[in-house]
Amino acid sequence: MQALLMLVAFVALLQLSTQTEYLSSSEDICRLFPDKTKLRKPGYCDRWITCKDSKSSDGGFCNGQLFNLGKGSCQKSLESSDTYCKAPCGSKSNGYIGDTFNCANWYFCNKTTVLSSGICSNGMYFDQNKQMCLYPKDTICNAKFELCQIVPTGVKIRDEHNCDKYITCKAGKATTTTCPEGLYYDVTSGNCIKKSLVPCHKIPHPIEVCGTKKLAKRNVFVSDGATCRGYFYCRDLGSGVPDPTPAWHQCPLEFFFNEERAGCEARVDRKCAEDRCDGRGNEYELAEIPGCQHYIKCVNGAESGEILKCDDDMYFDAEAQRCTTTMKAYGICTK
């Protein structure tokens, strides 16, 4: 059991810390950056790209020079900490070796000395096993890079595994920053904003969501601390062993999670400190104001900040999504 727990914890840590991208990936690197961000073009040392609408576009080419990440411009040489463009020749290298960051590049090495280098033509890749250039369909491109190898110092990177965090790089090393409580990182604006306004597919675990080693929460459902409908299930891993990777679940649309009852409760009867428009799209949501006459305008599943009120002799019908003359008495708006 202990070995299994250590493996689970290691996998969770790996998911949080990995920053490796593969050159052959179909995902665009600009998904992680705001518009106008300037990056080194993955797989190249002499050119850069700019981001627009989460897509990469060619930014420029350094004719006879290299793109210096630290200065964000073309320079004759790179900073000492910039190892991305370093030839892969090592003390045990002998013969042809494929590049680690561009599948088309090759080097002919005599230990650490580069005797010659080149680039496969016609869109071909260098195959390390066959020691020759082949068409992409006949070989596999394993060229990869770390985010800090293409990102200038201080540029914010969206952390795909934690909505409340972002990453910055300095001298090739990554630092993770957590947004203030109640905020998520918004890649569009490059700022931490109200979490209900940021689409989050992996709700971050609240601190000690499943308890501590002194008092672990076992075989229970707990609120996700971020949404009205979401909750985590903490597995029973034994006394003093809080679940490090609790599974996230969500109540159906018309229900909110009630931690005291460890279950889902009708949203019209359950007060919630988070965004009540959770799941509503561009509809309306009953407000937690006595009298049951007030309702909230939802925009893309988030509170717009606009609270509306029915006429004095009318009440908001949560099911019909409109004001009616029928008196309503929901749990969240009755005195």
Salt bridges, closest charged atoms under 4 A:
GLU21 OE2 - ARG31 NH2 2.76
GLU27 OE1 - ARG31 NH2 3.89
ASP46 OD1 - ARG47 NE 2.94
ASP58 OD1 - LYS41 NZ 3.34
ASP82 OD2 - ARG40 NH2 2.58
ASP138 OD1 - LYS137 NZ 3.17
GLU160 OE2 - ARG31 NE 2.90
GLU160 OE2 - ARG158 NH2 3.68
ASP164 OD1 - LYS165 NZ 3.52
ASP236 OD1 - ARG218 NE 2.82
ASP243 OD1 - ARG235 NH2 2.86
GLU254 OE2 - ARG280 NH1 3.06
GLU265 OE2 - ARG261 NH1 3.78
GLU274 OE1 - LYS195 NZ 3.29
ASP278 OD1 - ARG229 NH1 3.60
GLU285 OE1 - ARG267 NE 3.29
GLU285 OE2 - ARG276 NH2 3.24
GLU285 OE1 - ARG280 NE 2.86
GLU288 OE2 - ARG276 NH1 2.76
ASP312 OD1 - LYS309 NZ 3.21
ASP317 OD2 - LYS328 NZ 3.31
